[in-house]
Amino acid sequence: MYWFKKEQFHSYQETTNGVFGLFDTPEELVHAAEKTRDQNYKGFDCLTPFPVHGLDKAMGLEPTRLAICAFIYGCLGLSVAVTMLNYIMIQDWPQDIGGKPSFAFYQNMPAFVPVMFEMTVFFAAHLMVITFYMRSRLWPFKQAENPDVRTTDDHFLMEVSVKDNEEELVKFLKNTGAVEVKVVEIDKH
């Protein structure tokens, strides 16, 4: 059940034309992405069936900041673990385990290290996945946006937005080694 009517949602969508170039090998796609970047075409994207090493640099993309988020999330998990262990094992319910009373956190810290490690990894991993999905605008029940089903198997696709240069883009993509070039209408959300 949608929270909105589909007719209302369509008023927010834009449609533009785009040129799709289909390539047989990842090397051809990387070479075409470099040429496209060098020609200063803005608004192009590549779709591949598997990660292609060097494609992000060929497209001129900035490095990801997901590692910074992972570090912050790990620190958050560590602080939650330390706070939780201090409250539970030292303040709220201190226990005399093996003749060793729990009077201070630092005295019992070696026993707490596995819990602190696991909470750090748990927070970093789960919050990183959530951040990735939010950043990529992926959510449950999202309709797939696959322009050509061959990109999930053995072909590589480059999508370039058209701005009154449709014929020029078609020629350009054919010259870069595209096996198939077609002009299509793209929905921009």
C-alpha positions in Angstrom: 0.0 0.0 0.0 1.4 3.4 -1.0 1.2 6.4 1.2 0.8 8.5 -1.9 -1.2 8.2 -5.1 0.9 7.4 -8.1 -0.7 10.3 -10.0 0.6 12.7 -7.5 4.1 11.2 -7.6 4.4 11.6 -11.4 4.2 15.3 -11.2 7.6 15.4 -9.5 9.4 13.3 -12.1 11.4 14.7 -15.0 12.1 12.9 -18.2 15.1 13.7 -20.4 16.7 11.9 -23.3 19.9 9.9 -22.9 22.2 7.9 -25.0 23.1 4.4 -24.0 26.3 2.8 -25.3 26.7 -1.0 -24.7 30.2 -2.4 -24.5 31.5 -6.0 -24.6 34.5 -5.7 -22.2 35.3 -3.8 -19.0 38.4 -2.4 -20.6 36.4 -0.8 -23.5 34.1 0.7 -20.9 36.9 2.2 -18.8 38.5 3.6 -22.0 35.2 5.1 -23.1 34.6 6.6 -19.6 38.1 8.3 -19.8 37.3 9.7 -23.2 33.8 10.9 -22.0 35.4 12.6 -18.9 38.1 14.2 -21.1 35.4 15.6 -23.4 33.7 17.2 -20.4 30.4 15.4 -20.7 28.6 15.8 -17.4 25.9 13.5 -16.1 27.1 10.1 -17.3 26.9 6.9 -15.5 28.2 3.3 -16.0 26.4 0.1 -15.2 28.4 -3.2 -14.9 27.6 -6.8 -13.9 30.5 -6.8 -11.4 32.9 -4.2 -9.9 35.4 -2.8 -12.5 38.7 -1.8 -11.1 39.6 1.8 -12.1 36.2 2.8 -13.4 35.6 5.3 -10.7 38.9 7.1 -11.5 38.1 6.9 -15.3 34.7 8.6 -14.6 36.3 11.3 -12.4 34.4 10.4 -9.3 35.5 11.5 -5.9 36.7 8.9 -3.4 34.1 7.5 -1.1 33.7 8.7 2.5 32.2 5.4 3.7 35.4 4.5 5.6 35.1 7.7 7.6 31.5 6.8 8.5 32.7 3.3 9.5 35.3 4.8 11.8 32.7 7.1 13.4 30.2 4.2 13.7 32.9 2.0 15.3 33.7 4.7 17.8 30.0 5.0 18.6 29.8 1.2 19.1 32.8 1.3 21.4 31.4 4.1 23.5 28.1 2.3 23.8 29.9 -0.9 24.9 32.0 0.9 27.5 29.0 2.8 28.9 26.9 -0.4 29.0 29.6 -2.5 30.6 30.4 0.2 33.2 26.8 0.6 34.2 25.9 -3.1 34.2 29.0 -4.7 35.7 30.4 -1.9 37.9 27.5 0.4 39.0 24.2 -1.4 38.8 25.0 -5.1 39.6 28.6 -5.6 40.7 29.5 -9.3 41.0 32.3 -11.1 42.8 33.5 -13.4 40.0 36.2 -15.9 41.0 37.1 -13.9 44.1 37.7 -10.7 42.1 35.3 -8.0 43.0 34.3 -5.3 40.5 35.3 -2.1 42.1 36.6 -0.2 39.0 36.2 -0.5 35.2 39.9 -0.5 34.5 40.5 -3.5 36.8 38.1 -5.6 34.9 38.8 -4.2 31.4 40.6 -7.3 30.1 37.4 -9.3 30.6 35.4 -6.6 28.8 37.6 -6.4 25.6 35.6 -9.1 23.7 32.3 -7.4 24.3 33.8 -4.0 23.3 35.3 -5.4 20.2 32.1 -7.1 19.1 30.0 -4.0 19.7 32.4 -1.9 17.7 32.2 -4.3 14.7 28.4 -4.6 15.1 27.8 -0.9 15.0 30.3 -0.2 12.2 28.9 -3.0 10.0 25.2 -2.4 10.4 25.3 1.4 10.3 27.6 1.3 7.3 25.1 -0.8 5.4 22.2 1.4 6.4 24.2 4.5 5.3 25.1 2.9 2.0 21.5 2.1 1.3 20.3 5.6 2.2 23.0 7.3 0.2 22.2 5.1 -2.8 18.5 5.7 -2.4 17.8 2.0 -2.1 14.9 0.9 0.1 12.6 -2.0 0.4 10.1 -2.4 -2.5 12.0 0.0 -4.7 11.5 -0.7 -8.3 14.6 -1.8 -10.2 16.1 0.8 -12.5 17.9 -1.4 -15.0 18.0 0.1 -18.5 19.2 -3.1 -20.2 19.0 -6.7 -18.7 22.3 -7.6 -20.4 24.1 -5.4 -17.8 23.4 -8.0 -15.2 25.1 -10.8 -17.2 27.9 -10.0 -19.6 27.6 -6.4 -21.0 28.7 -3.0 -19.8 26.6 0.1 -20.3 27.3 3.8 -20.3 24.5 6.3 -20.0 25.1 9.9 -21.1 22.5 12.7 -20.7 21.6 14.6 -23.8 21.6 18.4 -24.0 20.8 19.3 -27.6 23.8 17.2 -28.8 22.1 13.8 -29.5 23.7 13.2 -32.9 27.2 14.2 -31.6 26.8 11.8 -28.6 25.7 8.9 -30.8 28.8 9.4 -33.0 31.1 9.8 -30.0 29.9 6.6 -28.3 30.3 4.7 -31.6 33.8 6.0 -31.9 34.7 4.8 -28.4 33.9 1.2 -29.3 30.3 0.8 -28.3 28.7 -2.3 -29.8 25.2 -0.8 -29.6 24.1 2.8 -29.2 20.5 3.9 -28.7 18.7 7.0 -27.7 16.2 6.5 -24.9 14.0 8.5 -22.5 15.3 8.6 -18.9 13.2 9.2 -15.8 15.0 11.6 -13.3 13.6 11.3 -9.8 
